[in-house]
Amino acid sequence: MLHQANAEFAAPAPKSNDSTHRRLVITLLCLIALASGALVLFLFNPAESGFYPFCVFHRITGLQCPGCGSLRAMHQLLHGNITAAFHYNALLILSLPLLLAQAVRIGIARANQQPSRARIKAWWLWTGLVVMILFGVLRNLPFPAFAWLAP
């Protein structure tokens, strides 16, 4: 009898629709945030607007980090200026197809209600780290051969 009384007040089991609805809301909020950020970046040029964040590494050392020029590159890319975007940050522009492919893969997995874990191998991470360090060093060298890497 006590078991029946507790069963009446027990919380109902969560429905799969609740988790699907929650995932859909989170996805939509992320897409809205991404679109809003892209709109601000499209409308306001980082080279002319002062409200964008600054690079702490560049401010302290005067050197260009691997990410320096990324906002300006994305602004140019949103305006269709691929050459100018490449000039500001070649590494970012070259890595966008890889990031887009990963995002599409995760999106398809989620749409099919499959696990969407990012399967990144350790050697990819090490290679990426080496490429970023190499890019950061080369873009700061005073040689004319590498001047095109600096924004």
N, C-alpha and C positions, 0 to 999 in steps of 0.2 A: 504494500500500500504506500509506503514511503517512496518507493521507486517510482510509482505512478505520479505522485505529487511533484517530484523533482522533474519528471519528464515534461510536465505541463509548462514549467517555467524555464526550461532549457532553451537556449537561443537556437533558432533554426540554422541548419547547415547553410553555409554560404553558397549562393547559386553561382554557376559559371557565368551567367549574364552580368553579375555584379563585377567580376574581375575583368570581363571583356569590356564592359562600359567604362571602368576605371582606366584601362589601358588606352581606350579610344580617347578619353578626355585628356589624359597625359600626353598622348601623341599630338592631339590637336593644339594643346597649349604650347608644346615645343615648336610645332610648325608656325604658330602665330608669333612666338618670340623670335624665331629665325627670320620670318618674313618682315617683322618690325625692324629688326636689326639691319637687314638688307636694305629696307626702305630708307632708314636713317643714313646708312652708308652710301646709298645711291644719291640722296639729296644733298648731303653735306660732305664736301671734299675734305679729307683728313689733312691735306697739305695747307688748307686755308682756315679750317675750323679748330678752335682751341679746346673744345670740350672732350676730345678723345684722349684716352690714356697715353702716357708717354712711356718710353722704354727706360727702365731704371738702369739697365746695364749700359746703355748708350749715354745716359745722363751722367753716370759716375765715371766711366772710362773714356768716353768719346769714340769708342769702337762700335761697329755695327754687329749686332747679334744675328743669329740665323733668322730671327723673326722680324727684324727691322724692315720696314717698308711693306709689311703685310696688309695693313689697313689701306694704304695708298694703292697697293696692287689690287686688292679686292674692289676698291672704288672704281679703278680703271677697268677691271674685268666686268663689273656690272654695267658699265657704259659701252662695252664691246671693244675696248682698246686692249687687245691681247698683247701687242708689242710693248705698250707702256706698262702693262701689268707685269710682264716678264722682266722688264727693266727694274722695277721696284723690288721684286722678290721672285727670282727664277725658281727657287726651291719650292716655294708655296705653289706656284702655278703648275710645276711639273708633278707635284704630289696630289693635286686635286682629282685627277682621274682615279687614282688609287683609293682616295677617301670616298669618292662618289660610288665606286664599285662596291666597297665595303658597306656603305650605307644602303645601297640597293639590295645587296645580299641579305642584310639584317631585316630590311623592310619586307622582302619576300618571305623570309622565314617567319616573321611575326604574322603576316597576312595568312599564312598557312597554319598558324598556331603551332609552330615548331620552335624548339629552343633557338634563341638568336644570339648565342654566345659568339663573341668575336674570337675566331680561331687564329691567333697570331703566334707564329713560331718564334722561339727565342732568337734565332739567327736573324730574323727580320728586324727585331728590335735593336740588336747590336749593329746591324748594317745601317739602320736608320740613324742611330746615334753617331756612328762614324761619319756618315754623309753630312749630318748636321754640323758636326765639329769641323769637318773639312770645308764645308761651305762657309762657316763662320770665320775660319782662318783665312781662306782665299779671298773673301770679299774685303778684308782689311789690309791685304798686302799692297804696298805702294807701286807694284809693277803694272804697266799699262795693259798687259795681257789679262789681268784679272779686274781691271777697272769696271768692266761691264757688270760685274756681280754686285757692286755697291749701288744702293739706291740714289 
